[in-house]
Amino acid sequence: MSRVGTFTRRNLLEMSRDALSYIFCIAFPLVMLVIMTIVNQSIPKEGVTIFQIDNLAGGITIFGLTFVMLFTAITVAKDRAGAFLTRLYATPMKSGDFTKGYILPMLIIAGVQAVISFAASFVVSLITGSTLNVLGLLLAIVTLIPPAVMLIAIGLIFGTLFNEKSAPGICSIIISLGSFLGGIWFDAEQTGGVMLTICKCLPFFYCTKAVRSAIKLDITWDTYFLPLIIVTVIAVVLVLLASVAFRRKMKADLG
């Protein structure tokens, strides 16, 4: 097995042994899905459309990915605080190997999370008499790859630059920004004005828009391709920055 493969397997096992990862990455988004569905059932039909399952399913998955980012930061920060990474620095592994070794297992977790969230959303749609297109859900899973890579890279950067006490707090700020300015809990495009401008300055808005468009099979340049391209470019840049940050921190730790 390659060095990256071995490191990836180790990180995946570490996450699977952490009970909090199941609570925050899987259980919490599902609880929010149920709560918001109940809220939607309690308001007039012409009320808040953002809580309808075809909108909510996409928002919930992006919300769930922010917790994958959090656990990426925690995992990296803990590894740096202990002697584990110090020992690995003596091996032929390069900074790019470490970056891949952290991103790949988190992508697997993000994929499992997305499948569970969309399966739950489909069940909710059947219960509430709504309609979710299975092809749209499958496309949404593929569409989630760039947002997942982007958020994992953010977690990797924070875990590299900050310690295990500071990194989670900073990630919490990102989770709040993603939740409220990413259009997860409200329709940013209907707000207009300054609020919409602020939302469009952050990548979370485009993540949510692309995934929701995929679910609805609303595949146009403005609703799907442009937001997805924006997120993909940001994801690539952040992965490169994460690799550079890790390499510099690695050299600093080696003295």
C-alpha positions as CSV (number, residue, x, y, z in Angstrom):
1,M,0.0,0.0,0.0
2,S,1.3,3.5,-0.9
3,R,2.3,6.0,1.8
4,V,-0.8,8.1,1.0
5,G,-3.0,5.1,1.1
6,T,-1.7,4.0,4.5
7,F,-2.0,7.5,5.9
8,T,-5.5,7.9,4.4
9,R,-6.6,4.6,6.0
10,R,-5.2,5.7,9.4
11,N,-7.1,9.0,9.3
12,L,-10.3,7.3,8.2
13,L,-10.0,4.9,11.2
14,E,-9.4,7.8,13.6
15,M,-12.6,9.5,12.4
16,S,-14.6,6.3,12.6
17,R,-13.6,5.8,16.2
18,D,-14.7,9.3,17.3
19,A,-18.3,9.2,18.4
20,L,-18.7,12.9,18.0
21,S,-18.0,12.6,14.3
22,Y,-21.2,10.5,14.0
23,I,-23.2,13.0,16.1
24,F,-22.1,16.2,14.3
25,C,-21.5,14.9,10.8
26,I,-24.5,12.6,10.4
27,A,-27.0,12.8,13.3
28,F,-27.1,16.6,13.7
29,P,-27.9,17.4,10.0
30,L,-30.6,14.7,10.1
31,V,-32.1,16.2,13.2
32,M,-32.1,19.6,11.5
33,L,-33.8,18.1,8.5
34,V,-36.6,16.7,10.6
35,I,-37.0,19.9,12.6
36,M,-37.2,22.1,9.5
37,T,-39.6,19.7,7.8
38,I,-41.9,20.0,10.8
39,V,-41.6,23.8,10.6
40,N,-42.4,23.7,6.9
41,Q,-45.5,21.6,7.6
42,S,-46.6,24.1,10.3
43,I,-46.6,27.2,8.1
44,P,-49.0,28.2,5.3
45,K,-48.3,26.6,1.9
46,E,-47.6,29.9,0.4
47,G,-45.1,30.7,3.2
48,V,-41.4,30.1,3.5
49,T,-40.4,27.9,0.5
50,I,-36.8,27.5,1.7
51,F,-37.9,24.8,4.1
52,Q,-39.6,22.7,1.4
53,I,-37.7,19.5,0.9
54,D,-36.4,20.2,-2.6
55,N,-34.6,23.3,-1.2
56,L,-33.9,22.0,2.3
57,A,-32.1,18.8,1.1
58,G,-29.4,20.8,-0.6
59,G,-29.0,23.2,2.2
60,I,-28.7,20.5,4.8
61,T,-25.9,18.7,3.0
62,I,-23.9,21.9,2.8
63,F,-24.6,22.4,6.5
64,G,-23.3,18.9,7.2
65,L,-20.1,19.5,5.2
66,T,-19.2,22.4,7.5
67,F,-18.9,19.8,10.3
68,V,-16.6,17.7,8.1
69,M,-14.5,20.8,7.9
70,L,-14.5,21.1,11.7
71,F,-13.3,17.6,12.2
72,T,-10.6,18.0,9.6
73,A,-9.2,20.9,11.5
74,I,-9.4,19.0,14.8
75,T,-7.7,15.9,13.4
76,V,-4.8,17.9,11.9
77,A,-4.4,20.1,15.0
78,K,-4.3,17.0,17.2
79,D,-1.8,15.3,15.0
80,R,0.4,18.3,15.1
81,A,0.2,18.6,18.9
82,G,1.3,15.0,19.4
83,A,4.4,13.1,18.3
84,F,2.6,11.3,15.4
85,L,3.3,13.8,12.6
86,T,6.8,14.5,14.0
87,R,7.6,10.8,13.4
88,L,6.1,10.9,9.9
89,Y,8.2,13.9,9.0
90,A,11.2,11.6,9.1
91,T,9.7,9.4,6.4
92,P,9.9,10.2,2.6
93,M,6.3,11.6,2.7
94,K,6.0,15.1,1.2
95,S,3.6,17.9,2.1
96,G,1.4,16.9,-0.9
97,D,1.1,13.4,0.5
98,F,-0.1,14.7,3.9
99,T,-2.6,16.9,2.1
100,K,-4.0,14.0,0.1
101,G,-4.0,11.8,3.1
102,Y,-6.2,14.2,5.0
103,I,-8.5,15.2,2.2
104,L,-9.3,11.7,0.8
105,P,-10.7,10.2,4.0
106,M,-12.7,13.3,4.7
107,L,-14.1,13.1,1.1
108,I,-15.2,9.5,1.9
109,I,-17.0,10.7,5.0
110,A,-18.6,13.6,3.1
111,G,-19.8,11.1,0.5
112,V,-21.4,8.8,3.1
113,Q,-22.9,11.8,4.8
114,A,-24.4,13.1,1.5
115,V,-25.9,9.6,0.7
116,I,-27.5,9.4,4.1
117,S,-28.8,12.9,4.0
118,F,-30.3,12.5,0.6
119,A,-31.8,9.1,1.4
120,A,-33.4,10.7,4.5
121,S,-34.6,13.6,2.3
122,F,-36.2,11.2,-0.1
123,V,-38.0,9.4,2.7
124,V,-39.3,12.8,4.0
125,S,-40.5,13.7,0.5
126,L,-42.5,10.5,0.4
127,I,-44.0,11.1,3.8
128,T,-44.9,14.8,3.1
129,G,-46.2,14.1,-0.4
130,S,-43.5,16.1,-2.1
131,T,-41.4,15.2,-5.1
132,L,-37.6,14.6,-5.2
133,N,-36.1,13.5,-8.5
134,V,-33.7,10.5,-7.9
135,L,-31.6,11.6,-10.9
136,G,-31.4,15.0,-9.4
137,L,-30.2,13.6,-6.1
138,L,-27.5,11.5,-7.8
139,L,-26.3,14.6,-9.7
140,A,-26.3,16.5,-6.4
141,I,-23.9,13.9,-4.9
142,V,-21.4,14.5,-7.7
143,T,-22.0,18.3,-7.4
144,L,-21.1,18.1,-3.8
145,I,-17.5,17.1,-4.5
146,P,-16.1,20.6,-5.1
147,P,-17.9,22.1,-2.0
148,A,-16.6,19.2,0.0
149,V,-13.0,19.6,-1.2
150,M,-13.3,23.4,-0.5
151,L,-14.5,23.0,3.1
152,I,-12.1,20.2,3.9
153,A,-9.2,22.4,2.6
154,I,-10.4,25.2,4.9
155,G,-10.3,22.7,7.8
156,L,-6.8,21.6,6.8
157,I,-5.6,25.2,6.7
158,F,-7.0,26.0,10.1
159,G,-5.7,22.7,11.6
160,T,-2.3,23.5,10.2
161,L,-2.1,27.2,11.3
162,F,-3.8,26.9,14.7
163,N,-3.7,24.6,17.7
164,E,-6.4,22.1,18.8
165,K,-8.0,24.7,21.1
166,S,-8.1,27.6,18.6
167,A,-9.0,25.7,15.4
168,P,-12.5,24.5,16.5
169,G,-13.4,28.0,17.5
170,I,-12.4,29.5,14.2
171,C,-14.2,26.7,12.4
172,S,-17.4,27.6,14.3
173,I,-17.2,31.1,12.8
174,I,-17.1,29.5,9.3
175,I,-20.0,27.2,10.2
176,S,-22.1,30.3,11.3
177,L,-21.2,32.2,8.1
178,G,-22.0,29.2,5.9
179,S,-25.3,28.7,7.7
180,F,-26.6,32.2,7.6
181,L,-24.9,33.7,4.6
182,G,-24.9,30.6,2.4
183,G,-28.6,30.7,1.9
184,I,-29.1,27.5,3.9
185,W,-31.8,28.8,6.2
186,F,-33.2,31.5,4.0
187,D,-33.5,32.4,0.3
188,A,-30.6,34.9,-0.2
189,E,-31.7,35.8,-3.7
190,Q,-35.1,37.0,-2.4
191,T,-33.5,39.3,0.1
192,G,-31.8,41.6,-2.4
193,G,-29.8,44.6,-1.5
194,V,-26.8,44.5,0.8
195,M,-27.6,41.1,2.2
196,L,-27.5,39.5,-1.3
197,T,-24.3,41.3,-2.1
198,I,-22.6,39.9,1.1
199,C,-23.9,36.4,0.3
200,K,-22.5,36.5,-3.2
201,C,-19.1,37.5,-1.8
202,L,-18.9,34.2,0.0
203,P,-18.5,30.7,-1.6
204,F,-21.2,29.1,0.5
205,F,-23.9,30.8,-1.5
206,Y,-22.6,29.2,-4.7
207,C,-22.3,25.8,-3.0
208,T,-25.9,25.8,-1.9
209,K,-27.1,27.2,-5.2
210,A,-25.4,24.6,-7.3
211,V,-26.5,21.6,-5.2
212,R,-30.2,22.9,-5.1
213,S,-30.1,23.3,-8.8
214,A,-28.8,19.8,-9.3
215,I,-31.6,18.4,-7.1
216,K,-34.2,20.2,-9.1
217,L,-32.4,19.4,-12.4
218,D,-32.4,23.1,-13.1
219,I,-29.2,22.8,-15.2
220,T,-28.5,26.2,-16.7
221,W,-25.4,28.4,-16.9
222,D,-26.6,30.9,-14.2
223,T,-28.1,28.4,-11.8
224,Y,-25.7,25.5,-12.0
225,F,-22.6,25.7,-14.1
226,L,-21.4,29.2,-13.0
227,P,-21.8,28.5,-9.3
228,L,-20.1,25.1,-9.6
229,I,-17.2,26.6,-11.6
230,I,-16.7,29.3,-8.9
231,V,-16.7,26.7,-6.1
232,T,-14.3,24.5,-8.1
233,V,-11.8,27.3,-8.7
234,I,-11.9,28.3,-5.0
235,A,-11.5,24.6,-3.9
236,V,-8.4,24.2,-6.1
237,V,-6.9,27.4,-4.8
238,L,-7.6,26.4,-1.2
239,V,-6.1,22.9,-1.6
240,L,-2.9,24.5,-3.0
241,L,-2.8,27.0,-0.1
242,A,-3.3,24.1,2.3
243,S,-0.4,22.2,0.8
244,V,1.8,25.3,1.0
245,A,0.8,26.1,4.6
246,F,1.5,22.5,5.6
247,R,4.9,22.4,3.9
248,R,5.9,25.6,5.7
249,K,4.7,24.4,9.0
250,M,6.4,21.1,8.5
251,K,9.7,22.9,7.8
252,A,9.2,25.1,10.8
253,D,8.5,22.1,13.1
254,L,11.6,20.4,11.8
255,G,13.6,23.5,12.8
